[in-house]
């Protein structure tokens, strides 16, 4: 019986592979050639030895499960569904379990690492609650499993993704990290996007911003909590965190104030926003120290959710992760951790289910009408939100500033 099984297995092995499988075999060969012909010369120029290079790519093949891949001979396409939570529907990102868990564990971490956080704030100006909130979001305070081989992830994305040049630079940076001995190449794990360690730094950010936080003259974002927290603070400080300023305030935006005024390029003093009729949801005035500073209207769900006046520090948080929802989550969880605040006053309303490809088609329709949506990528950023509001206003509609089924008419023109 076993002999018959082996004969059958051999016969199956000799059968021709399906066209898709044959194409993958071909692409895998191209990938290996590309590593040697394109990546190795760049790595060598960056100080990486052949030994380190071979250790990094030993057994590495393409990861076909990663998002936004563009195999050779195919055209880039906007994915139908959104796989990254930070750019999806706001209500899902601010779910009850996630908020409560982040705040509860964050309070414990705030107490446990009080002395380290005091040093972080003294050196960088970044409040401990913010560093803790980022650490929790990125790696559950070091408890999250980070499963991917960074060289497989970055190699795949540098070879065939919509941002190949960016990931190529990150791949070289990862090789430099291994070359410097910060962590062994064979055990360098990352997220699906190539982010490393407890603060989830991209490799280039590790090289620029990872610092020693415990006095041992090493920057260990994998095993050291103190190094992780100090590195987060250092990153934010280097990106312009303004000491003494908050990240933002939930507000009430009267109907007379258009949601199309949103965006970091439409700032004015917080006192001027007050003069337009915008008030804090608490009914209290804005802090006196904030009123003269610049503020920006931010409405991540348009008129379908809470609104905020944010400070420049909010956009520093966005330098850590480009998503509005991420920055808002970090700021809000930090407030829950330290001040015990509750939910936002305004609810996240139910929104029509639109796929990312639907939004991209709508964005192309707006672009055809002369609107700057920030690119037809299917992601609902501030430029897309306010462009929707401007289009709605120009057509005599109520400005809601968020995609819904009614704007699908744009794609049919």
NUKOLVO-719125 format. One record per atom (N, C-alpha, C): residue in one letter; x, y, z. Coordinates in steps of 0.2 Angstrom, whole numbers, padded with zeros to 4 digits, always signed. Example, Ala and Ser with C-alpha at 12.3 -4.5 7.8 and 13.67 -1.06 7.14 Angstrom:
// residues 2
A+0066-0028+0039 A+0062-0022+0039 A+0066-0016+0039 S+0064-0011+0035 S+0068-0005+0036 S+0064+0000+0039 
This chain:
// residues 413
X+0004-0006+0000 X+0000+0000+0000 X+0004+0006+0000 X+0010+0006+0004 X+0014+0012+0005 X+0018+0013-0002 X+0020+0008-0006 X+0023+0008-0012 X+0018+0012-0017 X+0012+0009-0017 X+0007+0012-0022 X+0006+0020-0020 X+0006+0022-0014 X+0005+0029-0012 X+0011+0033-0015 X+0017+0030-0014 X+0023+0034-0017 X+0023+0035-0025 X+0020+0029-0028 X+0020+0030-0035 X+0015+0035-0037 X+0009+0035-0034 X+0004+0040-0035 X+0007+0047-0034 X+0010+0048-0028 X+0013+0055-0026 X+0018+0057-0032 X+0022+0052-0034 X+0027+0054-0040 X+0023+0056-0046 X+0018+0052-0048 X+0014+0054-0054 X+0011+0061-0053 X+0008+0063-0047 X+0006+0069-0046 X+0011+0075-0047 X+0017+0073-0044 X+0022+0078-0044 X+0024+0080-0052 X+0023+0075-0056 X+0025+0076-0063 X+0020+0079-0067 X+0014+0080-0064 X+0009+0083-0068 X+0010+0091-0069 X+0008+0094-0074 X+0010+0101-0075 X+0006+0105-0070 X+0010+0110-0068 X+0007+0115-0063 X+0002+0120-0066 X-0003+0122-0062 X-0008+0127-0065 X-0004+0133-0067 X-0007+0137-0072 X-0004+0143-0074 X-0002+0148-0068 X-0006+0149-0063 X-0005+0153-0058 X+0001+0151-0054 X+0002+0144-0053 X+0007+0141-0049 X+0014+0142-0053 X+0013+0141-0059 X+0019+0142-0063 X+0022+0149-0063 X+0017+0154-0063 X+0019+0161-0063 X+0022+0162-0057 X+0020+0160-0051 X+0023+0161-0045 X+0030+0158-0044 X+0031+0152-0047 X+0038+0149-0047 X+0042+0154-0051 X+0040+0157-0057 X+0044+0161-0061 X+0046+0168-0057 X+0041+0170-0053 X+0042+0176-0050 X+0046+0175-0044 X+0046+0169-0041 X+0051+0168-0035 X+0058+0168-0038 X+0059+0165-0044 X+0066+0165-0047 X+0068+0172-0048 X+0063+0176-0050 X+0065+0184-0052 X+0067+0187-0045 X+0063+0185-0040 X+0064+0188-0033 X+0071+0187-0031 X+0073+0180-0032 X+0080+0178-0029 X+0085+0182-0034 X+0084+0182-0040 X+0089+0186-0044 X+0089+0193-0042 X+0084+0196-0041 X+0083+0203-0039 X+0087+0205-0033 X+0086+0200-0028 X+0090+0201-0021 X+0098+0201-0023 X+0100+0197-0027 X+0107+0197-0028 X+0110+0203-0033 X+0105+0205-0038 X+0108+0210-0043 X+0106+0217-0040 X+0101+0218-0037 X+0098+0225-0035 X+0100+0226-0027 X+0098+0222-0023 X+0098+0223-0016 X+0105+0222-0013 X+0109+0217-0015 X+0115+0216-0012 X+0120+0221-0014 X+0121+0224-0020 X+0125+0230-0021 X+0124+0236-0016 X+0117+0237-0015 X+0115+0243-0011 X+0117+0241-0004 X+0116+0235-0002 X+0117+0233+0005 X+0125+0234+0006 X+0129+0231+0002 X+0136+0232+0002 X+0138+0239+0003 X+0135+0243-0001 X+0137+0250-0001 X+0135+0253+0006 X+0130+0250+0009 X+0128+0253+0016 X+0132+0250+0022 X+0137+0246+0020 X+0141+0243+0025 X+0139+0236+0028 X+0135+0233+0024 X+0132+0226+0026 X+0137+0221+0023 X+0139+0216+0027 X+0144+0211+0024 X+0140+0205+0021 X+0143+0201+0017 X+0140+0196+0014 X+0137+0191+0019 X+0141+0190+0024 X+0139+0185+0029 X+0132+0187+0032 X+0131+0194+0034 X+0125+0196+0036 X+0119+0196+0031 X+0121+0197+0025 X+0116+0197+0020 X+0114+0190+0019 X+0118+0185+0019 X+0116+0178+0018 X+0112+0176+0024 X+0114+0177+0030 X+0110+0175+0036 X+0103+0178+0035 X+0102+0185+0033 X+0096+0188+0033 X+0091+0184+0028 X+0094+0182+0022 X+0089+0180+0017 X+0090+0172+0016 X+0093+0169+0021 X+0093+0161+0021 X+0086+0158+0021 X+0084+0155+0016 X+0077+0152+0016 X+0071+0157+0015 X+0073+0163+0013 X+0067+0168+0012 X+0064+0167+0006 X+0058+0167+0005 X+0054+0167-0001 X+0049+0173+0000 X+0045+0174-0006 X+0040+0179-0006 X+0034+0177-0001 X+0031+0183+0002 X+0025+0182+0006 X+0019+0184+0002 X+0016+0180-0001 X+0010+0181-0006 X+0004+0184-0002 X+0004+0183+0005 X-0002+0185+0008 X-0002+0192+0010 X+0003+0196+0009 X+0004+0203+0011 X-0001+0207+0007 X-0004+0213+0009 X-0008+0217+0005 X-0004+0222+0001 X-0008+0224-0004 X-0005+0229-0009 X+0001+0227-0013 X+0001+0220-0015 X+0006+0218-0019 X+0005+0219-0027 X+0010+0220-0030 X+0010+0221-0038 X+0015+0216-0041 X+0013+0210-0042 X+0017+0205-0045 X+0020+0208-0052 X+0026+0206-0054 X+0028+0208-0061 X+0023+0206-0066 X+0022+0211-0071 X+0017+0210-0076 X+0010+0212-0075 X+0009+0214-0068 X+0002+0216-0067 X+0002+0224-0065 X-0004+0226-0065 X-0005+0233-0064 X-0008+0234-0057 X-0006+0240-0053 X-0008+0241-0047 X-0016+0242-0046 X-0019+0239-0041 X-0026+0240-0040 X-0028+0242-0033 X-0033+0246-0032 X-0035+0248-0025 X-0039+0241-0023 X-0037+0239-0017 X-0040+0233-0014 X-0047+0235-0013 X-0052+0229-0013 X-0059+0230-0012 X-0060+0232-0005 X-0057+0228-0001 X-0058+0229+0007 X-0053+0232+0010 X-0054+0235+0016 X-0049+0238+0020 X-0046+0234+0025 X-0040+0232+0025 X-0037+0227+0030 X-0034+0231+0036 X-0032+0237+0035 X-0029+0240+0041 X-0034+0244+0045 X-0035+0243+0051 X-0040+0246+0055 X-0040+0253+0056 X-0034+0256+0056 X-0033+0263+0057 X-0036+0267+0051 X-0038+0264+0045 X-0040+0268+0040 X-0047+0265+0038 X-0051+0262+0043 X-0057+0259+0042 X-0063+0264+0045 X-0069+0261+0046 X-0074+0264+0049 X-0072+0266+0056 X-0073+0273+0058 X-0071+0275+0065 X-0074+0271+0071 X-0081+0270+0070 X-0084+0267+0076 X-0080+0260+0078 X-0078+0256+0073 X-0075+0250+0075 X-0068+0251+0078 X-0065+0256+0077 X-0058+0257+0079 X-0059+0259+0087 X-0065+0262+0089 X-0066+0264+0096 X-0071+0260+0099 X-0070+0253+0098 X-0074+0248+0102 X-0073+0248+0109 X-0078+0246+0113 X-0078+0247+0120 X-0073+0242+0123 X-0072+0236+0121 X-0067+0232+0123 X-0060+0235+0123 X-0059+0238+0117 X-0052+0240+0115 X-0050+0246+0120 X-0055+0251+0121 X-0054+0257+0125 X-0053+0255+0132 X-0058+0251+0135 X-0057+0249+0142 X-0051+0245+0143 X-0049+0240+0139 X-0043+0236+0140 X-0037+0241+0140 X-0036+0245+0135 X-0031+0250+0134 X-0030+0254+0140 X-0035+0257+0143 X-0035+0261+0148 X-0033+0258+0155 X-0036+0252+0156 X-0035+0248+0162 X-0028+0246+0162 X-0025+0243+0157 X-0018+0241+0157 X-0014+0247+0157 X-0016+0252+0154 X-0012+0258+0154 X-0011+0261+0160 X-0016+0261+0165 X-0015+0264+0171 X-0010+0260+0175 X-0010+0253+0174 X-0005+0249+0178 X+0002+0251+0176 X+0003+0251+0169 X+0009+0253+0166 X+0012+0260+0168 X+0007+0265+0169 X+0009+0271+0171 X+0012+0271+0178 X+0009+0267+0183 X+0012+0266+0189 X+0018+0262+0190 X+0018+0257+0186 X+0024+0252+0186 X+0030+0256+0183 X+0030+0260+0178 X+0035+0263+0175 X+0036+0271+0177 X+0033+0273+0183 X+0033+0280+0184 X+0040+0283+0184 X+0045+0280+0187 X+0051+0283+0187 X+0054+0284+0180 X+0053+0279+0176 X+0056+0280+0169 X+0052+0285+0165 X+0045+0285+0166 X+0041+0290+0162 X+0043+0297+0165 X+0045+0298+0171 X+0047+0305+0173 X+0053+0307+0170 X+0058+0302+0168 X+0064+0304+0165 X+0062+0305+0157 X+0058+0301+0155 X+0055+0303+0148 X+0053+0310+0147 X+0048+0312+0151 X+0045+0318+0151 X+0050+0324+0152 X+0055+0323+0157 X+0060+0328+0158 X+0064+0329+0152 X+0066+0324+0149 X+0071+0324+0143 X+0067+0326+0137 X+0061+0324+0136 X+0058+0325+0129 X+0052+0330+0129 X+0049+0331+0135 X+0043+0335+0135 X+0037+0331+0134 X+0037+0324+0132 X+0032+0320+0131 X+0029+0317+0137 X+0022+0319+0138 X+0019+0316+0144 X+0019+0308+0145 X+0020+0306+0151 X+0020+0298+0151 X+0014+0295+0149 X+0008+0298+0149 X+0002+0295+0147 X+0002+0294+0140 X+0005+0298+0136 X+0005+0298+0129 X+0010+0292+0127 X+0016+0292+0130 X+0021+0286+0128 X+0018+0279+0130 X+0014+0279+0136 X+0011+0273+0138 X+0005+0271+0133 X+0001+0276+0130 X-0004+0274+0126 X-0001+0272+0119 X+0004+0275+0117 X+0007+0272+0110 X+0010+0265+0111 X+0013+0264+0117 X+0016+0257+0118 X+0011+0252+0118 X+0005+0254+0122 X+0000+0249+0122 X-0003+0248+0115 X-0004+0253+0111 X-0007+0252+0105 X-0003+0248+0100 X+0004+0249+0100 X+0008+0246+0096 X+0010+0239+0097 X+0011+0237+0104 X+0012+0230+0105 X+0009+0227+0112 X+0004+0230+0114 X+0001+0228+0120 X+0006+0228+0126 X+0010+0234+0126 X+0015+0234+0131 X+0020+0229+0131 X+0022+0227+0125 X+0027+0221+0124 X+0024+0214+0124 X+0018+0214+0125 X+0015+0207+0126 X+0012+0204+0119 X+0012+0208+0114 X+0009+0206+0108 X+0014+0201+0104 X+0012+0196+0101 X+0016+0192+0097 X+0017+0196+0090 X+0024+0196+0088 X+0026+0199+0082 X+0029+0194+0078 X+0025+0191+0073 X+0026+0185+0070 X+0031+0184+0064 X+0031+0190+0060 X+0034+0189+0053 X+0042+0190+0053 X+0045+0187+0048 X+0052+0188+0047 X+0052+0194+0043 X+0056+0199+0046 X+0056+0206+0043 X+0059+0206+0036 X+0064+0201+0035 X+0067+0202+0028 X+0063+0199+0023 X+0058+0194+0025 X+0053+0191+0020 X+0048+0197+0019 X+0046+0200+0024 X+0041+0205+0023 X+0043+0211+0019 X+0049+0214+0021 X+0052+0220+0017 X+0054+0218+0010 X+0057+0212+0010 X+0059+0209+0003 X+0054+0209-0002 X+0048+0206+0001 X+0042+0205-0004 X+0040+0212-0006 X+0039+0217-0001 X+0036+0223-0002 X+0041+0228-0006 X+0047+0227-0006 X+0052+0231-0010 X+0052+0228-0017 X+0051+0221-0018 X+0051+0218-0024 X+0044+0220-0028 X+0039+0219-0025 X+0032+0220-0028 X+0027+0223-0024 X+0027+0229-0023 X+0021+0232-0019 X+0020+0239-0022 X+0015+0243-0020 X+0014+0249-0022 X+0018+0255-0020 X+0022+0253-0015 X+0027+0258-0012 X+0034+0254-0012 X+0036+0252-0018 X+0042+0248-0018 X+0049+0251-0016 X+0049+0258-0018 X+0055+0261-0016 X+0056+0263-0009 X+0050+0264-0006 X+0050+0265+0002 X+0052+0259+0005 X+0049+0253+0003 X+0051+0247+0007 X+0058+0245+0005 X+0061+0247-0001 X+0068+0245-0002 X+0072+0249+0003 X+0071+0255+0004 X+0075+0259+0009 X+0075+0255+0016 X+0069+0253+0018 X+0068+0250+0024 X+0071+0243+0025 X+0072+0240+0019 X+0075+0234+0019 X+0083+0235+0020 X+0086+0240+0017 X+0093+0241+0018 X+0094+0243+0025 X+0089+0247+0028 X+0090+0249+0035 X+0089+0243+0040 X+0085+0238+0038 X+0085+0232+0042 X+0091+0228+0042 X+0094+0228+0036 X+0101+0224+0036 X+0106+0228+0040 X+0106+0235+0040 X+0111+0238+0044 X+0110+0237+0051 X+0103+0236+0054 X+0102+0234+0061 X+0105+0228+0062 X+0104+0223+0058 X+0107+0216+0059 X+0115+0217+0059 X+0118+0221+0054 X+0125+0221+0054 X+0128+0224+0060 X+0124+0229+0063 X+0127+0232+0069 X+0126+0228+0075 X+0123+0222+0075 X+0122+0218+0080 X+0117+0219+0085 X+0112+0224+0083 X+0107+0225+0088 X+0102+0219+0090 X+0101+0215+0085 X+0098+0209+0085 X+0100+0204+0080 X+0100+0198+0081 X+0102+0193+0076 X+0097+0193+0070 X+0100+0193+0064 X+0095+0193+0058 X+0090+0187+0058 X+0092+0182+0060 X+0087+0176+0059 X+0082+0176+0064 X+0082+0181+0069 X+0077+0181+0074 X+0074+0188+0074 X+0075+0192+0069 X+0072+0199+0068 X+0065+0198+0066 X+0060+0199+0070 X+0053+0198+0069 X+0050+0205+0068 X+0044+0205+0064 X+0041+0212+0062 X+0034+0211+0061 X+0030+0216+0061 X+0023+0216+0059 X+0023+0215+0051 X+0017+0214+0049 X+0016+0213+0042 X+0018+0219+0037 X+0019+0225+0041 X+0022+0230+0037 X+0029+0231+0038 X+0032+0227+0042 X+0040+0228+0043 X+0042+0232+0049 X+0037+0233+0054 X+0039+0237+0060 X+0042+0232+0065 X+0046+0235+0069 X+0050+0231+0074 X+0049+0233+0081 X+0050+0228+0085 X+0050+0229+0092 X+0044+0231+0096 X+0045+0233+0102 X+0039+0235+0106 X+0036+0242+0104 X+0040+0246+0102 X+0037+0253+0099 X+0035+0252+0092 X+0036+0247+0088 X+0035+0245+0081 X+0038+0251+0077 X+0044+0252+0078 X+0048+0257+0073 X+0049+0253+0067 X+0048+0257+0061 X+0051+0255+0055 X+0059+0255+0056 X+0062+0250+0052 X+0069+0250+0053 X+0073+0257+0052 X+0071+0261+0047 X+0074+0268+0047 X+0073+0272+0053 X+0067+0271+0056 X+0066+0275+0062 X+0070+0272+0068 X+0071+0266+0068 X+0075+0263+0073 X+0082+0266+0073 X+0085+0267+0067 X+0092+0270+0066 X+0092+0277+0068 X+0086+0281+0067 X+0086+0288+0069 X+0084+0289+0076 X+0080+0285+0079 X+0076+0288+0085 X+0077+0283+0091 X+0079+0277+0090 X+0080+0272+0096 X+0085+0275+0100 X+0084+0275+0107 X+0089+0278+0111 X+0089+0273+0118 X+0094+0274+0121 X+0095+0271+0128 X+0091+0274+0133 X+0087+0270+0137 X+0083+0273+0142 X+0085+0270+0149 X+0089+0265+0149 X+0091+0262+0156 X+0098+0263+0158 X+0102+0267+0154 X+0109+0268+0155 X+0114+0263+0154 X+0112+0258+0149 X+0117+0253+0148 X+0120+0254+0141 X+0119+0260+0138 X+0122+0262+0132 X+0120+0258+0126 X+0114+0255+0126 X+0111+0251+0121 X+0104+0254+0120 X+0102+0253+0113 X+0095+0255+0112 X+0091+0248+0110 X+0088+0245+0115 X+0085+0238+0114 X+0078+0239+0115 X+0075+0240+0109 X+0067+0241+0109 X+0064+0234+0109 X+0068+0228+0109 X+0065+0222+0109 X+0064+0219+0116 X+0069+0220+0121 X+0069+0218+0127 X+0068+0223+0133 X+0070+0229+0132 X+0070+0234+0137 X+0064+0239+0137 X+0060+0239+0142 X+0054+0243+0142 X+0056+0250+0143 X+0062+0252+0147 X+0064+0258+0148 X+0067+0261+0141 X+0070+0257+0137 X+0072+0259+0130 X+0067+0261+0126 X+0062+0256+0126 X+0056+0257+0122 X+0052+0264+0124 X+0051+0265+0130 X+0048+0272+0132 X+0052+0278+0130 X+0058+0278+0131 X+0062+0283+0130 X+0063+0284+0122 X+0063+0279+0118 X+0063+0280+0111 X+0057+0282+0108 X+0051+0281+0111 X+0045+0284+0109 X+0045+0291+0110 X+0047+0293+0116 X+0047+0300+0118 X+0052+0304+0113 X+0058+0301+0112 X+0063+0304+0108 X+0060+0305+0101 X+0056+0300+0098 X+0053+0301+0092 X+0049+0307+0091 X+0044+0307+0096 X+0039+0313+0096 X+0043+0319+0097 X+0048+0320+0101 X+0051+0326+0102 X+0055+0328+0096 X+0058+0323+0093 X+0061+0325+0086 X+0057+0327+0081 X+0050+0325+0081 X+0045+0327+0076 X+0042+0334+0078 X+0044+0337+0084 X+0041+0343+0085 X+0036+0344+0091 X+0036+0339+0095 X+0031+0339+0101 X+0032+0345+0105 X+0027+0349+0106 X+0027+0355+0110 X+0025+0354+0117 X+0030+0355+0121 X+0030+0354+0129 X+0024+0358+0131 X+0020+0356+0136 X+0015+0360+0139 X+0009+0361+0135 X+0008+0359+0129 X+0002+0359+0125 X-0001+0352+0125 X-0008+0352+0125 X-0012+0346+0125 X-0012+0344+0118 X-0015+0338+0116 X-0016+0336+0109 X-0022+0338+0106 X-0028+0340+0110 X-0034+0342+0107 X-0040+0341+0112 X-0045+0344+0110 X-0051+0344+0114 X-0058+0342+0110 X-0062+0338+0113 X-0068+0337+0109 X-0073+0343+0110 X-0076+0345+0104 X-0080+0351+0103 X-0086+0350+0100 X-0091+0355+0101 X-0097+0356+0097 X-0096+0361+0092 X-0097+0358+0085 X-0097+0363+0079 X-0104+0365+0077 X-0106+0371+0078 X-0112+0373+0076 X-0113+0372+0068 X-0120+0371+0066 X-0121+0370+0059 X-0118+0376+0055 X-0118+0382+0057 X-0115+0387+0053 X-0108+0387+0052 X-0104+0382+0055 X-0097+0381+0054 X-0096+0375+0049 X-0094+0376+0043 X-0093+0370+0039 X-0088+0365+0041 X-0090+0359+0040 X-0085+0354+0041 X-0080+0354+0036 X-0080+0357+0031 X-0075+0358+0025 X-0069+0362+0028 X-0070+0365+0034 X-0064+0369+0036 X-0059+0365+0040 X-0060+0358+0039 X-0055+0354+0043 X-0049+0354+0039 X-0043+0352+0043 X-0037+0351+0040 X-0031+0355+0043 X-0025+0352+0043 X-0019+0355+0046 X-0017+0361+0042 X-0020+0362+0036 X-0018+0368+0032 X-0023+0374+0033 X-0028+0373+0037 X-0033+0378+0038 X-0033+0380+0046 X-0027+0380+0049 X-0027+0382+0056 X-0028+0389+0058 X-0030+0391+0064 X-0031+0397+0066 X-0031+0397+0074 X-0030+0402+0077 X-0030+0402+0084 X-0036+0399+0087 X-0035+0396+0093 X-0041+0393+0096 X-0046+0398+0098 X-0043+0404+0100 X-0048+0409+0102 X-0052+0411+0096 X-0049+0411+0090 X-0053+0412+0084 X-0058+0407+0082 X-0057+0400+0084 X-0062+0395+0083 X-0068+0396+0088 X-0066+0399+0094 X-0071+0400+0099 X-0076+0406+0096 X-0072+0411+0093 X-0076+0416+0090 X-0081+0414+0085 X-0080+0409+0082 X-0085+0406+0077 X-0090+0402+0080 X-0090+0401+0086 X-0095+0398+0090 X-0094+0391+0092 X-0088+0388+0091 X-0086+0382+0093 X-0084+0382+0100 X-0087+0377+0104 X-0086+0376+0111 X-0084+0369+0113 X-0081+0369+0119 X-0079+0362+0122 X-0086+0359+0124 X-0086+0352+0123 X-0092+0348+0125 X-0093+0349+0133 X-0088+0350+0137 X-0088+0350+0144 X-0092+0357+0146 X-0092+0362+0141 X-0095+0368+0143 X-0090+0373+0146 X-0084+0370+0148 X-0078+0374+0151 X-0075+0378+0145 X-0072+0384+0147 X-0068+0387+0142 X-0061+0383+0140 X-0059+0384+0134 X-0052+0382+0133 X-0047+0384+0138 X-0042+0380+0140 X-0037+0383+0144 X-0034+0389+0142 X-0032+0394+0146 X-0030+0400+0144 X-0023+0400+0141 X-0019+0395+0143 X-0013+0394+0139 X-0013+0391+0132 X-0019+0389+0130 X-0020+0386+0124 X-0024+0391+0119 X-0027+0396+0122 X-0032+0400+0117 X-0028+0404+0112 X-0022+0406+0114 X-0018+0410+0109 X-0014+0405+0104 X-0014+0399+0105 X-0010+0394+0101 X-0014+0392+0095 X-0011+0389+0090 X-0015+0387+0084 X-0018+0381+0085 X-0024+0380+0082 X-0028+0374+0083 X-0031+0373+0076 X-0034+0366+0075 X-0036+0364+0069 X-0042+0360+0070 X-0047+0361+0065 X-0053+0357+0066 X-0052+0350+0063 X-0054+0345+0067 X-0053+0338+0065 X-0060+0334+0066 X-0063+0332+0061 X-0069+0328+0061 X-0068+0321+0057 X-0066+0316+0061 X-0064+0310+0057 X-0070+0306+0054 X-0076+0308+0056 X-0082+0305+0053 X-0086+0310+0050 X-0084+0316+0049 X-0088+0321+0047 X-0093+0323+0052 X-0099+0324+0049 X-0105+0326+0054 X-0108+0319+0057 X-0105+0314+0056 X-0107+0307+0058 X-0104+0305+0065 X-0100+0309+0068 X-0096+0308+0074 X-0094+0314+0078 X-0090+0312+0083 X-0087+0318+0087 X-0082+0322+0083 X-0082+0329+0085 X-0077+0334+0082 X-0072+0336+0087 X-0067+0339+0085 X-0061+0341+0089 X-0058+0347+0086 X-0055+0351+0091 X-0050+0356+0089 X-0044+0353+0092 X-0039+0351+0087 X-0033+0348+0089 X-0027+0353+0089 X-0022+0352+0092 X-0016+0356+0092 X-0011+0353+0087 X-0005+0357+0086 X+0000+0354+0082 X+0003+0347+0085 X+0002+0346+0092 X+0004+0339+0094 X+0000+0333+0091 X-0006+0335+0089 X-0010+0329+0086 X-0006+0327+0080 X-0004+0332+0076 X+0000+0330+0070 X+0007+0327+0071 X+0009+0328+0077 X+0016+0324+0079 X+0014+0317+0080 X+0008+0316+0083 X+0006+0309+0084 X+0005+0306+0077 X+0002+0310+0072 X+0001+0307+0066 X+0008+0305+0062 X+0013+0308+0064 X+0020+0306+0062 X+0022+0299+0064 X+0019+0297+0069 X+0020+0290+0072 X+0016+0285+0068 X+0010+0287+0066 X+0006+0283+0062 X+0001+0288+0058 X+0001+0288+0051 X-0002+0293+0047 X-0010+0293+0048 X-0013+0289+0052 X-0020+0289+0053 X-0023+0294+0058 X-0028+0297+0056 X-0031+0302+0061 X-0034+0298+0066 X-0037+0292+0065 X-0040+0288+0070 X-0035+0286+0075 X-0029+0284+0073 X-0023+0282+0077 X-0021+0287+0082 X-0020+0293+0079 X-0018+0299+0084 X-0024+0301+0089 X-0030+0300+0086 X-0035+0302+0091 X-0036+0296+0096 X-0035+0290+0095 X-0035+0285+0099 X-0030+0285+0105 X-0024+0287+0103 X-0018+0288+0107 X-0020+0294+0112 X-0022+0299+0109 X-0023+0305+0114 X-0029+0304+0119 X-0034+0300+0116 X-0040+0299+0120 X-0038+0294+0126 X-0035+0289+0124 X-0033+0283+0129 X-0028+0286+0134 X-0024+0291+0132 X-0019+0294+0137 X-0023+0298+0142 X-0029+0301+0139 X-0033+0305+0144 X-0037+0300+0149 X-0039+0295+0146 X-0043+0290+0150 X-0038+0287+0156 X-0032+0286+0154 X-0027+0283+0158 X-0025+0288+0164 X-0024+0294+0162 X-0022+0299+0168 X-0028+0302+0171 X-0033+0304+0167 X-0038+0308+0170 X-0045+0305+0171 X-0045+0299+0169 X-0051+0295+0170 X-0057+0297+0166 X-0056+0301+0160 X-0062+0303+0156 X-0065+0297+0153 X-0072+0299+0152 X-0076+0293+0149 X-0076+0294+0141 X-0081+0291+0138 X-0082+0291+0131 X-0083+0298+0128 X-0082+0299+0122 X-0083+0305+0118 X-0091+0307+0119 X-0092+0313+0120 X-0099+0315+0121 X-0103+0313+0115 X-0101+0315+0109 X-0105+0313+0103 X-0103+0306+0101 X-0109+0303+0098 X-0108+0296+0097 X-0105+0295+0089 X-0102+0289+0088 X-0100+0287+0081 X-0107+0284+0078 X-0110+0288+0073 X-0116+0285+0070 X-0114+0280+0065 X-0120+0276+0064 X-0119+0271+0059 X-0118+0274+0052 X-0113+0271+0048 X-0112+0273+0042 X-0113+0268+0037 X-0114+0270+0030 X-0115+0265+0025 X-0109+0261+0024 X-0109+0254+0023 X-0104+0250+0021 X-0101+0252+0014 X-0096+0255+0014 X-0092+0256+0007 X-0086+0253+0007 X-0084+0249+0002 X-0078+0246+0001 X-0072+0251-0001 X-0066+0250+0000 X-0061+0254-0001 X-0061+0256-0009 X-0063+0251-0013 X-0063+0252-0020 X-0069+0257-0022 X-0074+0257-0018 X-0080+0261-0019 X-0077+0268-0018 X-0074+0269-0012 X-0071+0276-0010 X-0066+0278-0015 X-0062+0274-0018 X-0057+0276-0023 X-0061+0279-0029 X-0066+0275-0031 X-0070+0277-0037 X-0073+0284-0036 X-0076+0285-0030 X-0079+0292-0028 X-0073+0297-0028 X-0067+0295-0026 X-0062+0300-0026 X-0060+0302-0033 X-0060+0297-0037 X-0058+0299-0045 X-0064+0304-0047 X-0070+0303-0045 X-0075+0307-0047 X-0074+0314-0045 X-0072+0315-0039 X-0071+0322-0036 X-0065+0325-0039 X-0060+0321-0041 X-0054+0324-0044 X-0056+0326-0051 X-0060+0323-0054 X-0063+0325-0061 X-0066+0332-0061 X-0069+0333-0055 X-0072+0340-0054 X-0068+0345-0051 X-0061+0343-0050 X-0056+0348-0048 X-0055+0348-0041 X-0057+0343-0037 X-0056+0343-0030 X-0049+0339-0029 X-0046+0342-0023 X-0039+0338-0021 X-0041+0334-0015 X-0042+0327-0017 X-0044+0322-0012 X-0038+0319-0009 X-0032+0321-0011 X-0026+0318-0008 X-0024+0311-0011 X-0027+0310-0017 X-0025+0304-0021 X-0031+0299-0020 X-0032+0295-0026 X-0038+0291-0026 X-0035+0284-0023 X-0034+0283-0017 X-0032+0277-0014 X-0037+0274-0010 X-0043+0276-0009 X-0048+0273-0006 X-0048+0274+0002 X-0044+0278+0004 X-0043+0280+0011 X-0047+0287+0013 X-0050+0287+0018 X-0054+0293+0019 X-0051+0298+0024 X-0046+0302+0021 X-0042+0306+0024 X-0045+0313+0024 X-0042+0318+0028 X-0046+0325+0028 X-0047+0328+0022 X-0042+0327+0017 X-0044+0330+0010 X-0050+0327+0007 X-0051+0321+0008 X-0057+0318+0005 X-0063+0320+0008 X-0062+0320+0015 X-0068+0322+0019 X-0071+0329+0017 X-0066+0334+0017 X-0068+0341+0016 X-0070+0342+0008 X-0067+0338+0004 X-0069+0338-0003 X-0076+0336-0004 X-0078+0331+0000 X-0085+0328+0000 X-0090+0334+0002 X-0088+0337+0008 X-0092+0343+0010 X-0092+0349+0005 X-0087+0350+0002 X-0087+0356-0003 X-0092+0354-0009 X-0091+0348-0011 X-0095+0345-0017 X-0103+0346-0014 X-0104+0343-0008 X-0111+0343-0006 X-0114+0351-0005 X-0110+0355-0003 X-0112+0362-0002 X-0113+0365-0009 X-0109+0364-0014 X-0109+0367-0021 X-0115+0364-0024 X-0118+0358-0022 X-0124+0355-0025 X-0130+0356-0021 X-0130+0361-0016 X-0136+0363-0012 X-0137+0358-0007 X-0133+0353-0005 X-0134+0348+0000 X-0131+0350+0006 X-0133+0347+0012 X-0130+0348+0018 X-0123+0345+0018 X-0118+0348+0021 X-0112+0346+0021 X-0111+0341+0026 X-0109+0335+0025 X-0108+0330+0030 X-0101+0327+0030 X-0097+0328+0025 X-0090+0327+0025 X-0088+0320+0026 X-0092+0315+0024 X-0090+0308+0025 X-0093+0304+0019 X-0090+0299+0017 X-0093+0295+0011 X-0099+0291+0014 X-0104+0291+0010 X-0110+0287+0011 X-0113+0285+0004 X-0118+0281+0004 X-0121+0279-0003 X-0123+0284-0007 X-0125+0290-0005 X-0127+0296-0009 X-0122+0299-0014 X-0116+0298-0012 X-0110+0301-0016 X-0108+0296-0021 X-0111+0290-0022 X-0109+0286-0027 X-0111+0288-0034 X-0116+0293-0034 X-0118+0297-0040 X-0112+0300-0044 X-0107+0301-0040 X-0101+0304-0043 X-0097+0299-0047 X-0098+0293-0046 X-0094+0288-0050 X-0098+0286-0056 X-0104+0288-0057 X-0108+0287-0063 X-0108+0292-0068 X-0104+0298-0067 X-0104+0303-0072 X-0098+0302-0077 
